[in-house]
Amino acid sequence: MKTNVFISGGGISGLMLGLMLARQNIDVIVAEKDAKPSIKYKGELLQPKSLDMMNRLGLYEDVRAAGFPIHTTSITEFDGERVIKEIKYHYDVIDHPFNEALMVPHETLKKIILTHAEQHPHFHFLNPAKFTQFREDGDIKKRAVVVHKEKGEMDIEADFFIGAEGRVSPIRKSLGIELKETEYNHYFLTVTFPRPESLTEGEMVVRGHSFLGLFPLPDLKVRTVLLIKKEEYKEMKREGLDSFYRCYTRLKPELDGYVQDITTWKDIQLMVPSRHNANRYTGGNCALMGDAVHTVHPMAGEGMNLAIQDAYTLGELLTCMFETGNLDPAQLKLYEQVRKPRAEFLSSLSHLSAMAYSYWQGPWPNVRSHVLKRIEQIPALHYKHMLNISGLGMWKDTLLDRFVQIGLLPGGILPKVNGTEHQYEARDDHPWTNKEEKK
């Protein structure tokens, strides 16, 4: 088989890239190894930048109809039974058409993208089919070996090969690209169950070493994420589901009568948080995206968004290359130049979030809640925080910001904001377009 672009991995990012290329009449083959949806939890929270990109691809209306909007995220910190701080962050401090997040069931989102992609004759989906190796040892690859359940082993020739297979990426391994990994001192339990009608925004509840994240889904469901100590998991399973219910009802009493909808541990997924970053995203005529090159701590809810944004950026670049006839593999470095700094920045933010809730002894909870409250109260810090989370821009904290956050300096010392500062512009998202225009 011959194609322009071969994509190994038919998750969200692989399908997004496939759709982008096929709608520009670029032939693409996407190979997905799993015949059935994975039982593992995968991202459901779409940030504003991802929604903006989906709008540009004609996906937004279908995605919005299948999702539940999130306008605010609140944090309630307890010391025993006493509330230390109540904090709320607002997406609408960002002046942008897409200043909300959206919770969409993962498999629903995949189905929407696949349905749109299959409307284009240049999109080809092999499932179940798995990439195993390249026929060539050099930097420039010409043929990928793919094993299809019905057709057996086949060779696929392509101009470019993309790895979107997730953490265990055969294409990354074949390119010899290394990962830098970080592990954490806690676990997460995640599960979806019915929610009370009053739960309509993102919520986080913190008490001692326990953290509960609540994110409403359509159909009166809620995705929940519970942080526990590593040693607690086996203890909870020994005690039975009552210990699980108690964790939820102690942190959020309103969930009593709802969390009991979970009747087996099989419905509850254990997540072992970690993060990794690849030292490079490309090699020869191959590129990697999504979890193949970066994962972030799940508390940030950014993993799927980074993958979507990788796919969109790479799709823009490949489209430009095919339109101009410049298929020099060295051009792929432009994708890495755009995406690697952004992904590493959000990875560092996710790490800071993880560290903030990894320690609960001594004065640390009070310090943490004080800083988070200052970020909420001071407009410049509030905007900067939400901008960075949204993916719509990047505005790094300064030393002055840090002094204001801890209260050593007043908030009035920071510049006023109007909600548009440091948002990405077209030249930031795809600088190669500007180069073509200048010629």
C-alpha positions as MATLAB code, in Angstrom:
seq = 'MKTNVFISGGGISGLMLGLMLARQNIDVIVAEKDAKPSIKYKGELLQPKSLDMMNRLGLYEDVRAAGFPIHTTSITEFDGERVIKEIKYHYDVIDHPFNEALMVPHETLKKIILTHAEQHPHFHFLNPAKFTQFREDGDIKKRAVVVHKEKGEMDIEADFFIGAEGRVSPIRKSLGIELKETEYNHYFLTVTFPRPESLTEGEMVVRGHSFLGLFPLPDLKVRTVLLIKKEEYKEMKREGLDSFYRCYTRLKPELDGYVQDITTWKDIQLMVPSRHNANRYTGGNCALMGDAVHTVHPMAGEGMNLAIQDAYTLGELLTCMFETGNLDPAQLKLYEQVRKPRAEFLSSLSHLSAMAYSYWQGPWPNVRSHVLKRIEQIPALHYKHMLNISGLGMWKDTLLDRFVQIGLLPGGILPKVNGTEHQYEARDDHPWTNKEEKK';
ca = [
       0.000    0.000    0.000;
       1.105    3.552   -0.728;
       0.067    6.767    0.979;
       1.336   10.267    1.693;
       1.268   10.013    5.501;
       1.093    6.927    7.710;
      -0.106    7.392   11.309;
       0.449    4.669   13.874;
      -2.244    5.122   16.523;
      -5.934    5.893   16.099;
      -6.587    7.757   19.319;
      -7.718   11.375   19.502;
      -4.492   12.859   18.111;
      -4.067   10.266   15.347;
      -7.643   10.756   14.164;
      -7.353   14.552   14.380;
      -4.250   14.557   12.210;
      -5.833   12.097    9.800;
      -8.894   14.325    9.450;
      -6.811   17.456    8.908;
      -4.777   15.886    6.116;
      -7.639   14.063    4.386;
      -9.773   17.205    4.186;
      -6.876   18.814    2.262;
      -6.785   15.852   -0.170;
      -3.591   14.450    1.342;
      -3.770   10.658    1.422;
      -3.450    9.237    4.931;
      -3.593    5.798    6.535;
      -4.317    5.524   10.266;
      -3.596    2.173   11.933;
      -5.166    1.446   15.337;
      -4.297   -1.775   17.174;
      -7.273   -1.911   19.588;
     -10.466   -3.308   18.089;
     -12.549   -2.252   21.105;
     -12.533    0.922   23.219;
      -9.971    0.835   26.008;
     -11.291    0.365   29.543;
      -8.551    2.675   30.805;
      -9.529    6.227   31.664;
      -8.495    8.766   29.056;
      -8.882   12.515   28.963;
     -12.313   14.144   28.838;
     -11.636   17.803   29.665;
     -11.215   19.949   26.549;
      -9.489   23.267   27.174;
     -10.262   26.464   25.178;
      -7.322   26.114   22.752;
      -8.464   22.623   21.785;
     -12.028   23.867   21.273;
     -10.730   26.674   19.057;
      -8.851   24.144   16.916;
     -11.881   21.879   16.664;
     -13.939   24.829   15.518;
     -11.460   25.437   12.694;
     -11.902   21.815   11.610;
     -15.697   21.963   11.607;
     -15.972   19.706   14.664;
     -17.045   22.193   17.313;
     -20.835   22.054   16.951;
     -20.943   18.265   17.264;
     -18.432   18.254   20.117;
     -20.233   21.048   22.006;
     -23.557   19.221   21.672;
     -21.987   16.081   23.169;
     -20.290   17.863   26.070;
     -20.928   19.704   29.310;
     -19.457   23.240   29.630;
     -17.199   24.206   32.530;
     -16.979   27.933   33.302;
     -15.360   27.849   36.728;
     -13.257   25.577   38.894;
     -13.523   25.949   42.659;
     -11.198   24.715   45.397;
     -12.397   24.191   48.971;
      -9.635   23.536   51.513;
     -10.482   22.041   54.919;
      -8.535   21.782   58.151;
     -10.467   19.050   59.905;
     -14.063   20.256   59.763;
     -13.082   23.911   59.334;
     -12.960   25.534   55.895;
      -9.589   27.253   55.473;
     -10.189   28.764   52.047;
     -12.776   28.822   49.282;
     -11.260   29.692   45.916;
     -12.807   29.981   42.457;
     -11.107   30.441   39.090;
     -13.028   31.758   36.070;
     -12.394   31.029   32.396;
     -14.156   34.238   31.361;
     -11.250   36.389   32.570;
      -9.831   35.465   29.154;
     -11.120   37.673   26.333;
     -11.549   35.005   23.659;
     -14.500   33.407   21.808;
     -13.668   30.081   23.472;
     -13.331   31.017   27.124;
     -14.825   27.881   28.634;
     -13.784   24.262   28.998;
     -15.875   21.270   27.953;
     -16.244   17.798   29.442;
     -16.824   15.208   26.705;
     -16.795   11.409   27.165;
     -13.584   10.218   25.528;
     -15.059    7.567   23.263;
     -17.795    9.970   22.153;
     -15.144   12.469   21.086;
     -13.229    9.799   19.179;
     -16.385    8.728   17.371;
     -17.170   12.311   16.324;
     -13.688   12.830   14.866;
     -13.678    9.438   13.121;
     -17.123   10.071   11.619;
     -15.936   13.377   10.155;
     -12.695   11.831    8.888;
     -14.440    8.948    7.142;
     -16.382   11.426    5.018;
     -13.153   12.120    3.113;
     -11.995    9.586    0.476;
      -8.317   10.221    1.270;
      -8.764    8.918    4.842;
      -8.133    5.193    5.377;
      -8.591    3.493    8.758;
      -6.994    0.110    9.482;
      -8.428   -1.476   12.625;
      -7.242   -3.630   14.263;
      -3.777   -3.130   12.805;
      -0.428   -2.613   14.516;
       2.841   -1.068   13.352;
       5.741   -3.416   14.166;
       8.860   -2.078   12.456;
      10.416   -0.217    9.553;
      12.084   -2.058    6.702;
      14.944    0.476    6.708;
      17.573    1.160    9.372;
      18.543    4.672    8.237;
      17.037    8.029    9.223;
      14.746    8.184    6.196;
      12.050    5.532    6.336;
      10.214    4.277    3.264;
       8.166    1.269    4.383;
       6.356    0.474    7.611;
       5.445   -3.099    8.471;
       1.881   -3.319    9.748;
       0.110   -6.450   10.953;
      -3.624   -6.412   10.199;
      -5.965   -8.905   11.864;
      -7.588   -9.965    8.575;
      -5.033   -9.019    5.902;
      -1.965  -10.207    7.805;
       1.418   -8.518    7.414;
       1.578   -5.658    4.933;
       4.086   -3.019    3.876;
       2.937    0.588    3.782;
       5.003    3.083    1.793;
       4.705    6.740    2.778;
       6.424   10.099    2.568;
       6.054   10.633    6.336;
       5.470    8.373    9.338;
       3.802    9.615   12.512;
       3.860    7.935   15.926;
       0.710    8.557   17.971;
       0.637    5.269   19.860;
       0.802    6.601   23.406;
       3.349    6.001   26.161;
       4.650    2.739   24.700;
       5.425    3.991   21.202;
       7.043    1.508   18.785;
       7.943    4.324   16.389;
       9.639    6.291   19.191;
      11.548    3.169   20.168;
      12.645    2.561   16.574;
      13.973    6.135   16.400;
      15.964    5.742   19.621;
      14.328    8.778   21.228;
      14.802    8.901   25.000;
      12.411    9.962   27.756;
      13.021   11.815   31.001;
      10.566   10.457   33.582;
       9.216   11.645   36.953;
       7.233    9.602   39.483;
       5.111   10.758   42.432;
       4.329    9.717   46.007;
       0.595    9.134   45.507;
      -2.018    7.341   43.435;
      -5.348    8.362   41.939;
      -8.615    6.475   41.787;
     -10.934    7.596   39.008;
     -14.512    6.629   38.234;
     -17.709    8.088   36.747;
     -21.090    7.866   38.467;
     -24.382    9.864   38.669;
     -24.197   13.386   40.085;
     -26.578   15.695   41.935;
     -28.171   18.340   39.698;
     -26.457   21.079   41.713;
     -22.996   19.908   40.613;
     -22.563   21.926   37.423;
     -18.990   23.266   37.556;
     -15.529   21.891   38.228;
     -14.837   21.377   41.927;
     -11.851   20.300   43.995;
     -12.075   19.438   47.679;
      -8.961   19.107   49.848;
      -8.818   17.730   53.379;
      -5.507   16.606   54.870;
      -3.755   14.317   52.402;
      -6.987   13.651   50.462;
      -7.930   15.459   47.263;
     -11.145   14.966   45.304;
     -11.680   16.424   41.839;
     -15.207   16.553   40.401;
     -15.925   17.360   36.751;
     -19.530   17.147   35.502;
     -20.344   15.220   32.345;
     -23.551   15.197   30.263;
     -26.502   13.011   31.302;
     -26.115   13.929   34.991;
     -22.809   12.073   35.344;
     -19.600   13.210   37.012;
     -15.999   12.175   36.425;
     -14.223   11.937   39.771;
     -10.537   11.767   40.648;
      -9.477   10.845   44.200;
      -5.884   11.297   45.380;
      -4.734    8.753   47.962;
      -1.469    7.671   49.565;
       0.175    4.729   47.811;
      -0.294    2.442   50.806;
      -4.007    3.285   51.089;
      -5.059    1.451   47.937;
      -4.518   -2.073   49.265;
      -6.047   -1.095   52.612;
      -9.177    0.232   50.891;
      -9.577   -2.898   48.786;
      -9.218   -5.081   51.882;
     -11.894   -3.092   53.710;
     -14.264   -3.158   50.744;
     -16.212   -0.511   48.860;
     -17.509    1.063   52.075;
     -14.034    2.537   52.608;
     -14.220    4.041   49.111;
     -17.678    5.483   49.753;
     -16.493    7.019   53.044;
     -13.663    8.870   51.304;
     -16.153   10.515   48.958;
     -18.885   11.324   51.451;
     -16.374   12.726   53.951;
     -14.995   15.097   51.329;
     -18.315   15.859   49.612;
     -21.375   14.812   51.683;
     -23.685   15.683   48.765;
     -22.348   12.595   46.946;
     -23.942   10.247   49.477;
     -26.478    8.175   47.570;
     -24.625    8.756   44.282;
     -21.188    7.217   44.808;
     -22.923    4.014   45.952;
     -23.900    3.509   42.300;
     -20.417    1.960   42.025;
     -20.875   -1.677   43.060;
     -17.580   -3.284   42.003;
     -13.893   -2.393   42.166;
     -13.710   -3.246   38.460;
     -15.408    0.087   37.721;
     -12.718    2.010   39.626;
      -9.455    2.603   37.807;
      -6.155    2.989   39.613;
      -3.965    5.664   38.014;
      -0.264    5.735   38.857;
       0.719    9.331   38.073;
       3.936   10.024   36.242;
       5.204   12.411   33.638;
       7.754   12.112   30.877;
       9.239   14.323   28.202;
      11.122   13.226   25.095;
      14.435   14.834   24.207;
      13.187   15.329   20.628;
       9.947   14.980   18.665;
      11.265   14.114   15.198;
      13.770   11.919   13.410;
      14.287   11.800    9.650;
      10.852   11.761    8.021;
       9.139   10.653   11.243;
       7.403   12.707   13.933;
       5.852   11.859   17.286;
       2.919   13.436   19.091;
       0.806   13.085   22.219;
       1.799   10.647   24.945;
       4.508    9.259   22.675;
       6.592   12.338   23.570;
       5.039   13.823   26.708;
       2.740   12.956   29.568;
       1.778   15.279   32.396;
       0.557   14.744   35.934;
      -3.202   13.998   35.617;
      -4.172   16.720   38.103;
      -3.615   19.290   35.362;
      -6.074   17.634   32.974;
      -3.861   18.611   30.053;
      -2.650   15.350   28.493;
      -5.348   15.018   25.844;
      -5.206   18.738   25.082;
      -1.479   18.603   24.423;
      -2.067   15.695   22.039;
      -4.826   17.575   20.188;
      -2.641   20.652   19.870;
       0.295   18.547   18.648;
      -1.919   17.045   15.953;
      -3.249   20.407   14.826;
       0.204   21.990   14.597;
       1.681   19.014   12.760;
      -1.332   18.934   10.452;
      -0.884   22.616    9.586;
       2.798   22.043    8.822;
       2.321   18.917    6.702;
      -0.497   20.594    4.770;
       1.771   23.547    4.006;
       4.579   21.201    2.931;
       2.365   19.270    0.515;
       0.755   22.441   -0.845;
       4.144   24.030   -1.583;
       5.763   20.795   -2.737;
       8.520   21.147   -0.146;
       8.705   17.667    1.401;
      12.134   18.114    2.958;
      11.981   16.117    6.251;
      14.068   18.810    7.930;
      10.902   20.941    7.889;
       9.443   18.708   10.616;
      11.733   20.461   13.085;
       9.395   23.463   12.812;
       6.680   21.361   14.466;
       9.030   20.559   17.330;
      10.047   24.216   17.657;
       6.408   25.215   18.205;
       5.177   22.341   20.337;
       8.102   21.257   22.522;
       8.410   24.503   24.556;
       4.637   24.654   25.088;
       4.362   21.037   26.182;
       7.341   21.343   28.511;
       5.878   24.507   30.043;
       2.564   22.789   30.796;
       4.455   19.756   32.040;
       6.257   21.975   34.539;
       2.930   23.516   35.627;
       1.457   20.052   36.134;
       4.497   19.123   38.215;
       4.022   22.189   40.423;
       0.346   21.269   40.901;
       1.376   17.760   41.876;
       3.944   19.038   44.354;
       1.390   21.404   45.885;
      -0.821   18.468   46.875;
       1.896   15.887   47.558;
       2.674   17.244   51.015;
       0.165   17.867   53.779;
       2.266   18.067   56.944;
       2.961   21.144   59.045;
       2.221   24.617   57.674;
       2.194   23.522   54.018;
      -1.638   23.347   53.533;
      -2.044   26.894   54.878;
       0.754   28.208   52.672;
      -0.731   26.488   49.614;
      -4.254   27.788   50.218;
      -2.915   31.294   50.884;
      -1.055   31.357   47.549;
      -4.034   29.955   45.620;
      -6.335   32.560   47.175;
      -3.941   35.369   46.243;
      -3.943   34.113   42.648;
      -7.753   34.240   42.648;
      -7.963   37.731   44.180;
      -5.344   39.552   42.082;
      -6.578   40.079   38.482;
      -3.159   39.825   36.810;
      -2.375   36.527   38.546;
      -5.893   35.161   37.953;
      -5.696   35.914   34.237;
      -2.178   34.518   33.904;
      -3.191   31.305   35.680;
      -6.235   30.732   33.468;
      -4.411   31.719   30.270;
      -1.725   29.111   30.886;
      -4.276   26.402   31.695;
      -6.394   27.253   28.640;
      -3.585   26.677   26.143;
      -4.491   29.966   24.427;
      -1.204   31.549   25.416;
       1.840   31.380   27.631;
       2.765   33.874   30.329;
       5.392   32.632   32.734;
       5.520   33.711   36.361;
       8.170   36.256   37.265;
      10.023   36.687   40.550;
       7.743   39.663   41.193;
       4.703   37.401   40.726;
       6.098   34.994   43.299;
       6.554   37.760   45.866;
       2.967   38.904   45.285;
       1.637   35.335   45.525;
       3.121   34.783   48.979;
       2.082   38.262   50.149;
       5.471   39.952   50.431;
       4.310   42.567   47.916;
       0.820   44.024   47.244;
      -1.116   42.930   44.159;
      -1.381   46.522   42.957;
       2.277   46.457   41.974;
       1.439   44.183   39.021;
       0.252   45.651   35.700;
      -3.451   45.797   34.910;
      -4.713   43.238   32.407;
      -7.479   43.416   29.800;
      -7.751   39.675   29.081;
      -5.857   39.561   25.789;
      -2.220   39.728   26.879;
       0.226   37.031   25.747;
      -2.317   35.082   23.698;
      -0.835   33.148   20.804;
      -1.129   34.731   17.373;
      -1.101   33.015   13.981;
       2.622   33.644   13.583;
       3.227   31.817   16.877;
       1.092   28.799   15.980;
       2.449   28.264   12.465;
       5.510   30.437   11.748;
       6.217   28.579    8.495;
       3.145   30.216    6.913;
       4.700   33.628    7.464;
       7.897   32.453    5.795;
       5.975   31.275    2.750;
       4.096   34.589    2.548;
       7.353   36.574    2.589;
       8.764   34.727   -0.420;
];
